[in-house]
Amino acid sequence: MTSNPFNLLLTTYTETLTALEQEGDKLPPEKILAALLARDQIQKALHNSEPPASQLFLELHQADERLKKLATAIQRNGKLEAWRTTQHAPTEAWWWYLQSPSTALERYDWLWDALALLCLTVTLALLVNIVPRFIDGGPDALGTFAVVLQSALAMLAAGGALTRFGREALEKVWRGLGIPQKLWQVLKFGLAGLVLFIIFVFHRSLPQIAVSYNASGVAHYQAGRLASAQFDFVRALKLDPDNPQTHYNLGSVYEDLGEMEKARAEYRVAMAAGSVAAHNNLGRLLIFGDKPNDAIPILLRGWQNATDPEVKYDLKKNIGWARVKQKAYDEALIVLQEAVSLAPNRAPAHCLLAQTLDGQNKNTEAFAEWEKCNALADPTRPDEDAWLLLARQRLAKGKP
């Protein structure tokens, strides 16, 4: 083949390029296709004929460089994927696979993908930690909402980064918004990072959510709804296992339900976490269980850290009660008189002081304390009700 036929094909090719260059950024698809088909004809001529002169090769190279400079506009306005499928274009036919010149962002696509995958891995790890806390024991409205919302966010990010359907859906949205393709990988990483940030913030806020559950449990407890209170306190501990007040509250619920072993276990955890009131309640349960020797060290440790006047009274009263159980009446007298001075109008210390004075055979002084016990005792409290019966029996015998 002479150079003239090849020269004719090259001329046609350059003319189609000139026509494209004159269109600006909005290239008509038919003119794009004309240029690509012209390049196809040149390639066939190169394969089927003798090599053209070096000058024509140089002109072809220059024309190809012109075509490559139009790559971004061709990608935006053409339908390369559909055309190369129709043409069965081999990968060697690079003009059917034109790509926009790589930007700094695109050169790091592998990094954005790796970072997106890392974000998703951490997100899933956080969800594995969070979701069971809201499901164990049965979901409630808040727990269900939290789990569904977080799972939906994670699926959105994971679908966009890991599945073909998710990627295509996101790319369709971004294409519709006119976002350049060079930013897509960065956006996928940004989406995964945003979801991770939301889940991380939620994870860090679990103790605050636990406070809400604890408050709800207190409201149920005060209204006598023990089952609901138990549910809320257990859920609060799932979210914040180290909260001493919630352990203490749950121990109180178990105590009211008659589950004393569970109550003692919760009080011990609360006590280890620094709850002074838990020292008092655990000591009281040990006294109820006829273990005053075990109760006294616990009550004394609580007294060393007590600041609340009501708790200080209860601790003193219970230390005195344990001494009465030990029949150590001299020690009990001192402690119970201190308790009475802290709260003169509360019955327990008077009731125990009356028993102490009886044990010392100080019957006249004991009778006066039994009168105060009878006047102040609250029959709705189990220990005070028992002492109230004792007071009435003692008073029925008359004043010594």
SELUMPA-413159 format. One record per residue (C-alpha): x, y, z; residue number from 1. Coordinates in pm, whole numbers. Example, Ala and Ser with C-alpha at 12.3 -4.5 7.8 and 13.67 -1.06 7.14 Angstrom:
R / 1230 / -450 / 780 / 1
R / 1367 / -106 / 714 / 2
REM end
This chain:
R / 0 / 0 / 0 / 1
R / 131 / 346 / -87 / 2
R / 127 / 638 / 150 / 3
R / -162 / 813 / -30 / 4
R / -444 / 583 / 101 / 5
R / -297 / 598 / 452 / 6
R / -255 / 971 / 413 / 7
R / -623 / 994 / 321 / 8
R / -726 / 803 / 632 / 9
R / -501 / 1020 / 846 / 10
R / -648 / 1334 / 692 / 11
R / -1000 / 1213 / 770 / 12
R / -891 / 1138 / 1128 / 13
R / -737 / 1483 / 1181 / 14
R / -1040 / 1652 / 1030 / 15
R / -1271 / 1477 / 1277 / 16
R / -1041 / 1590 / 1560 / 17
R / -1050 / 1948 / 1435 / 18
R / -1430 / 1932 / 1426 / 19
R / -1432 / 1811 / 1789 / 20
R / -1190 / 2077 / 1906 / 21
R / -1413 / 2346 / 1761 / 22
R / -1710 / 2230 / 1971 / 23
R / -1563 / 2332 / 2310 / 24
R / -1670 / 2130 / 2614 / 25
R / -2002 / 2000 / 2478 / 26
R / -1905 / 1746 / 2215 / 27
R / -2179 / 1596 / 1995 / 28
R / -2175 / 1217 / 2038 / 29
R / -2189 / 1163 / 1660 / 30
R / -1868 / 1362 / 1609 / 31
R / -1695 / 1172 / 1892 / 32
R / -1797 / 844 / 1729 / 33
R / -1674 / 964 / 1390 / 34
R / -1329 / 1036 / 1531 / 35
R / -1305 / 700 / 1706 / 36
R / -1416 / 510 / 1395 / 37
R / -1163 / 703 / 1190 / 38
R / -895 / 593 / 1432 / 39
R / -1022 / 237 / 1395 / 40
R / -970 / 255 / 1015 / 41
R / -612 / 373 / 1058 / 42
R / -537 / 84 / 1294 / 43
R / -675 / -166 / 1044 / 44
R / -458 / -13 / 773 / 45
R / -152 / -43 / 999 / 46
R / -219 / -412 / 1051 / 47
R / -304 / -500 / 691 / 48
R / -54 / -294 / 488 / 49
R / 309 / -204 / 474 / 50
R / 428 / 47 / 735 / 51
R / 381 / 408 / 619 / 52
R / 660 / 661 / 605 / 53
R / 805 / 790 / 929 / 54
R / 657 / 1135 / 867 / 55
R / 306 / 988 / 862 / 56
R / 380 / 800 / 1185 / 57
R / 482 / 1128 / 1344 / 58
R / 163 / 1294 / 1223 / 59
R / -42 / 1001 / 1360 / 60
R / 126 / 1038 / 1699 / 61
R / 46 / 1407 / 1705 / 62
R / -316 / 1338 / 1612 / 63
R / -342 / 1075 / 1889 / 64
R / -213 / 1329 / 2141 / 65
R / -487 / 1567 / 2030 / 66
R / -744 / 1294 / 2085 / 67
R / -610 / 1221 / 2435 / 68
R / -639 / 1586 / 2529 / 69
R / -1011 / 1560 / 2454 / 70
R / -1048 / 1256 / 2683 / 71
R / -1231 / 1436 / 2965 / 72
R / -1488 / 1595 / 2732 / 73
R / -1530 / 1268 / 2541 / 74
R / -1595 / 1077 / 2863 / 75
R / -1850 / 1333 / 2973 / 76
R / -2039 / 1357 / 2644 / 77
R / -1983 / 1020 / 2481 / 78
R / -2103 / 668 / 2553 / 79
R / -1772 / 486 / 2545 / 80
R / -1883 / 182 / 2742 / 81
R / -2179 / 114 / 2513 / 82
R / -1978 / 186 / 2195 / 83
R / -1687 / -42 / 2277 / 84
R / -1934 / -320 / 2361 / 85
R / -2096 / -279 / 2020 / 86
R / -1757 / -264 / 1848 / 87
R / -1617 / -555 / 2049 / 88
R / -1319 / -326 / 2093 / 89
R / -1007 / -502 / 2223 / 90
R / -815 / -344 / 2508 / 91
R / -534 / -262 / 2264 / 92
R / -771 / -15 / 2097 / 93
R / -700 / 244 / 2362 / 94
R / -914 / 516 / 2197 / 95
R / -1228 / 324 / 2299 / 96
R / -1104 / 326 / 2660 / 97
R / -1011 / 691 / 2694 / 98
R / -967 / 809 / 3052 / 99
R / -943 / 1160 / 3189 / 100
R / -588 / 1257 / 3280 / 101
R / -513 / 1132 / 3633 / 102
R / -536 / 1393 / 3903 / 103
R / -357 / 1387 / 4236 / 104
R / -675 / 1252 / 4394 / 105
R / -719 / 973 / 4141 / 106
R / -360 / 859 / 4179 / 107
R / -447 / 777 / 4539 / 108
R / -771 / 587 / 4467 / 109
R / -616 / 277 / 4625 / 110
R / -559 / 474 / 4945 / 111
R / -918 / 604 / 4958 / 112
R / -1046 / 248 / 4908 / 113
R / -819 / 117 / 5185 / 114
R / -925 / 393 / 5423 / 115
R / -1294 / 334 / 5345 / 116
R / -1249 / -36 / 5420 / 117
R / -1071 / 47 / 5747 / 118
R / -1355 / 279 / 5850 / 119
R / -1612 / 10 / 5774 / 120
R / -1415 / -250 / 5972 / 121
R / -1405 / -25 / 6279 / 122
R / -1773 / 63 / 6232 / 123
R / -1875 / -302 / 6227 / 124
R / -1663 / -370 / 6535 / 125
R / -1842 / -88 / 6719 / 126
R / -2181 / -219 / 6609 / 127
R / -2094 / -566 / 6735 / 128
R / -2023 / -401 / 7069 / 129
R / -2331 / -175 / 7071 / 130
R / -2618 / -379 / 6926 / 131
R / -2623 / -665 / 7184 / 132
R / -2648 / -409 / 7465 / 133
R / -2983 / -292 / 7326 / 134
R / -3113 / -640 / 7241 / 135
R / -3024 / -848 / 7549 / 136
R / -3327 / -881 / 7770 / 137
R / -3562 / -775 / 7490 / 138
R / -3564 / -456 / 7281 / 139
R / -3756 / -144 / 7373 / 140
R / -3854 / 155 / 7158 / 141
R / -3532 / 351 / 7207 / 142
R / -3315 / 42 / 7165 / 143
R / -3492 / -65 / 6847 / 144
R / -3460 / 283 / 6696 / 145
R / -3090 / 302 / 6783 / 146
R / -3013 / -42 / 6637 / 147
R / -3212 / 15 / 6316 / 148
R / -3062 / 360 / 6256 / 149
R / -2704 / 250 / 6309 / 150
R / -2746 / -66 / 6103 / 151
R / -2899 / 133 / 5816 / 152
R / -2608 / 378 / 5818 / 153
R / -2355 / 96 / 5823 / 154
R / -2531 / -84 / 5537 / 155
R / -2536 / 238 / 5334 / 156
R / -2163 / 288 / 5375 / 157
R / -2078 / -80 / 5328 / 158
R / -2298 / -110 / 5021 / 159
R / -2137 / 193 / 4860 / 160
R / -1787 / 67 / 4923 / 161
R / -1812 / -311 / 4895 / 162
R / -2100 / -416 / 4666 / 163
R / -2141 / -360 / 4296 / 164
R / -2506 / -261 / 4333 / 165
R / -2419 / -13 / 4607 / 166
R / -2135 / 140 / 4408 / 167
R / -2349 / 177 / 4097 / 168
R / -2632 / 335 / 4296 / 169
R / -2402 / 588 / 4460 / 170
R / -2226 / 665 / 4133 / 171
R / -2562 / 724 / 3968 / 172
R / -2651 / 973 / 4241 / 173
R / -2318 / 1152 / 4215 / 174
R / -2338 / 1161 / 3837 / 175
R / -2685 / 1310 / 3864 / 176
R / -2550 / 1576 / 4098 / 177
R / -2276 / 1659 / 3849 / 178
R / -1993 / 1551 / 4078 / 179
R / -1673 / 1477 / 3879 / 180
R / -1574 / 1112 / 3865 / 181
R / -1230 / 1194 / 4003 / 182
R / -1397 / 1269 / 4337 / 183
R / -1602 / 950 / 4365 / 184
R / -1347 / 740 / 4555 / 185
R / -1283 / 1026 / 4796 / 186
R / -1658 / 1057 / 4851 / 187
R / -1687 / 686 / 4926 / 188
R / -1417 / 723 / 5189 / 189
R / -1590 / 1036 / 5320 / 190
R / -1920 / 850 / 5351 / 191
R / -1758 / 560 / 5535 / 192
R / -1575 / 807 / 5760 / 193
R / -1896 / 997 / 5836 / 194
R / -2078 / 678 / 5933 / 195
R / -1784 / 578 / 6154 / 196
R / -1791 / 919 / 6322 / 197
R / -2166 / 892 / 6391 / 198
R / -2135 / 540 / 6534 / 199
R / -1828 / 641 / 6739 / 200
R / -2009 / 942 / 6888 / 201
R / -2308 / 720 / 6967 / 202
R / -2078 / 466 / 7133 / 203
R / -1920 / 738 / 7344 / 204
R / -2265 / 860 / 7447 / 205
R / -2374 / 521 / 7590 / 206
R / -2306 / 632 / 7951 / 207
R / -2533 / 934 / 7898 / 208
R / -2805 / 710 / 7754 / 209
R / -2756 / 483 / 8055 / 210
R / -2830 / 783 / 8281 / 211
R / -3167 / 820 / 8105 / 212
R / -3249 / 454 / 8159 / 213
R / -3145 / 482 / 8523 / 214
R / -3371 / 785 / 8572 / 215
R / -3658 / 598 / 8411 / 216
R / -3591 / 304 / 8641 / 217
R / -3602 / 529 / 8948 / 218
R / -3938 / 668 / 8835 / 219
R / -4077 / 315 / 8789 / 220
R / -3936 / 208 / 9127 / 221
R / -4094 / 501 / 9309 / 222
R / -4427 / 418 / 9142 / 223
R / -4400 / 55 / 9253 / 224
R / -4347 / -86 / 8902 / 225
R / -4062 / -316 / 9001 / 226
R / -4050 / -521 / 8679 / 227
R / -4017 / -208 / 8466 / 228
R / -3759 / -66 / 8705 / 229
R / -3559 / -387 / 8687 / 230
R / -3564 / -378 / 8305 / 231
R / -3442 / -19 / 8295 / 232
R / -3165 / -72 / 8550 / 233
R / -3042 / -386 / 8372 / 234
R / -3042 / -201 / 8037 / 235
R / -2856 / 91 / 8196 / 236
R / -2588 / -148 / 8320 / 237
R / -2556 / -300 / 7974 / 238
R / -2471 / 46 / 7846 / 239
R / -2256 / 153 / 8143 / 240
R / -2150 / -150 / 8351 / 241
R / -1939 / 50 / 8598 / 242
R / -2206 / 286 / 8729 / 243
R / -2226 / 230 / 9108 / 244
R / -2559 / 411 / 9150 / 245
R / -2731 / 184 / 8897 / 246
R / -2593 / -129 / 9069 / 247
R / -2722 / 10 / 9398 / 248
R / -3065 / 80 / 9247 / 249
R / -3088 / -267 / 9096 / 250
R / -2991 / -415 / 9432 / 251
R / -3281 / -226 / 9590 / 252
R / -3521 / -373 / 9333 / 253
R / -3395 / -725 / 9396 / 254
R / -3430 / -668 / 9770 / 255
R / -3793 / -560 / 9727 / 256
R / -3854 / -865 / 9507 / 257
R / -3714 / -1088 / 9780 / 258
R / -3414 / -1198 / 9570 / 259
R / -3163 / -1135 / 9846 / 260
R / -2870 / -1317 / 9687 / 261
R / -2894 / -1101 / 9376 / 262
R / -2941 / -792 / 9590 / 263
R / -2624 / -868 / 9789 / 264
R / -2431 / -925 / 9464 / 265
R / -2538 / -587 / 9325 / 266
R / -2458 / -411 / 9651 / 267
R / -2110 / -565 / 9652 / 268
R / -2042 / -437 / 9299 / 269
R / -2174 / -92 / 9389 / 270
R / -1968 / -94 / 9709 / 271
R / -1652 / -184 / 9517 / 272
R / -1723 / 106 / 9281 / 273
R / -1744 / 351 / 9571 / 274
R / -2109 / 361 / 9675 / 275
R / -2130 / 441 / 10047 / 276
R / -2503 / 366 / 10054 / 277
R / -2427 / 16 / 9924 / 278
R / -2208 / -44 / 10233 / 279
R / -2510 / 36 / 10445 / 280
R / -2757 / -182 / 10254 / 281
R / -2522 / -479 / 10231 / 282
R / -2447 / -453 / 10603 / 283
R / -2819 / -440 / 10679 / 284
R / -2886 / -754 / 10473 / 285
R / -2606 / -933 / 10656 / 286
R / -2764 / -838 / 10988 / 287
R / -3098 / -969 / 10860 / 288
R / -2913 / -1290 / 10779 / 289
R / -2780 / -1311 / 11136 / 290
R / -2426 / -1227 / 11031 / 291
R / -2348 / -921 / 11246 / 292
R / -1980 / -1008 / 11261 / 293
R / -1958 / -982 / 10880 / 294
R / -2170 / -667 / 10872 / 295
R / -1971 / -449 / 11112 / 296
R / -1647 / -415 / 10906 / 297
R / -1852 / -323 / 10597 / 298
R / -2056 / -66 / 10788 / 299
R / -1747 / 87 / 10947 / 300
R / -1578 / 128 / 10606 / 301
R / -1891 / 299 / 10481 / 302
R / -1897 / 534 / 10780 / 303
R / -1540 / 647 / 10706 / 304
R / -1651 / 781 / 10366 / 305
R / -2006 / 891 / 10448 / 306
R / -2105 / 1253 / 10392 / 307
R / -2482 / 1240 / 10338 / 308
R / -2663 / 1294 / 10673 / 309
R / -2929 / 1033 / 10602 / 310
R / -2673 / 770 / 10503 / 311
R / -2464 / 854 / 10811 / 312
R / -2769 / 798 / 11029 / 313
R / -2845 / 462 / 10865 / 314
R / -2485 / 348 / 10904 / 315
R / -2474 / 441 / 11274 / 316
R / -2812 / 278 / 11333 / 317
R / -2703 / -43 / 11160 / 318
R / -2370 / -55 / 11345 / 319
R / -2570 / -27 / 11667 / 320
R / -2810 / -296 / 11545 / 321
R / -2518 / -531 / 11475 / 322
R / -2385 / -467 / 11827 / 323
R / -2729 / -548 / 11970 / 324
R / -2723 / -875 / 11775 / 325
R / -2382 / -943 / 11931 / 326
R / -2527 / -852 / 12272 / 327
R / -2246 / -595 / 12303 / 328
R / -2483 / -353 / 12474 / 329
R / -2227 / -103 / 12600 / 330
R / -2090 / -44 / 12248 / 331
R / -2443 / -45 / 12104 / 332
R / -2555 / 222 / 12354 / 333
R / -2282 / 466 / 12248 / 334
R / -2342 / 418 / 11876 / 335
R / -2721 / 435 / 11896 / 336
R / -2716 / 752 / 12106 / 337
R / -2502 / 907 / 11831 / 338
R / -2758 / 789 / 11574 / 339
R / -3043 / 945 / 11772 / 340
R / -2855 / 1275 / 11784 / 341
R / -2830 / 1269 / 11403 / 342
R / -3207 / 1218 / 11351 / 343
R / -3412 / 1242 / 11671 / 344
R / -3745 / 1191 / 11493 / 345
R / -3662 / 865 / 11321 / 346
R / -3781 / 546 / 11483 / 347
R / -3512 / 277 / 11417 / 348
R / -3243 / 409 / 11651 / 349
R / -3504 / 458 / 11930 / 350
R / -3632 / 101 / 11879 / 351
R / -3281 / -42 / 11894 / 352
R / -3185 / 182 / 12184 / 353
R / -3486 / 47 / 12376 / 354
R / -3365 / -310 / 12314 / 355
R / -3015 / -210 / 12427 / 356
R / -3140 / -56 / 12752 / 357
R / -3356 / -364 / 12815 / 358
R / -3044 / -573 / 12768 / 359
R / -2872 / -360 / 13034 / 360
R / -3178 / -398 / 13265 / 361
R / -3242 / -22 / 13252 / 362
R / -3614 / -78 / 13231 / 363
R / -3736 / 274 / 13304 / 364
R / -3514 / 432 / 13040 / 365
R / -3600 / 150 / 12799 / 366
R / -3975 / 216 / 12846 / 367
R / -3928 / 577 / 12735 / 368
R / -3749 / 464 / 12421 / 369
R / -4021 / 206 / 12351 / 370
R / -4276 / 487 / 12363 / 371
R / -4077 / 685 / 12106 / 372
R / -4039 / 370 / 11892 / 373
R / -4416 / 315 / 11902 / 374
R / -4488 / 675 / 11811 / 375
R / -4240 / 705 / 11525 / 376
R / -4220 / 358 / 11365 / 377
R / -4344 / 308 / 11007 / 378
R / -4529 / -25 / 10971 / 379
R / -4470 / -28 / 10595 / 380
R / -4099 / -90 / 10658 / 381
R / -4032 / -457 / 10746 / 382
R / -3774 / -395 / 11019 / 383
R / -3969 / -109 / 11178 / 384
R / -4292 / -312 / 11170 / 385
R / -4122 / -590 / 11368 / 386
R / -3992 / -339 / 11622 / 387
R / -4335 / -175 / 11642 / 388
R / -4485 / -508 / 11750 / 389
R / -4214 / -542 / 12014 / 390
R / -4285 / -190 / 12135 / 391
R / -4656 / -256 / 12171 / 392
R / -4591 / -581 / 12359 / 393
R / -4346 / -404 / 12588 / 394
R / -4575 / -108 / 12649 / 395
R / -4871 / -340 / 12717 / 396
R / -4690 / -461 / 13030 / 397
R / -4704 / -112 / 13174 / 398
R / -4443 / 131 / 13294 / 399
R / -4190 / -20 / 13537 / 400
REM end
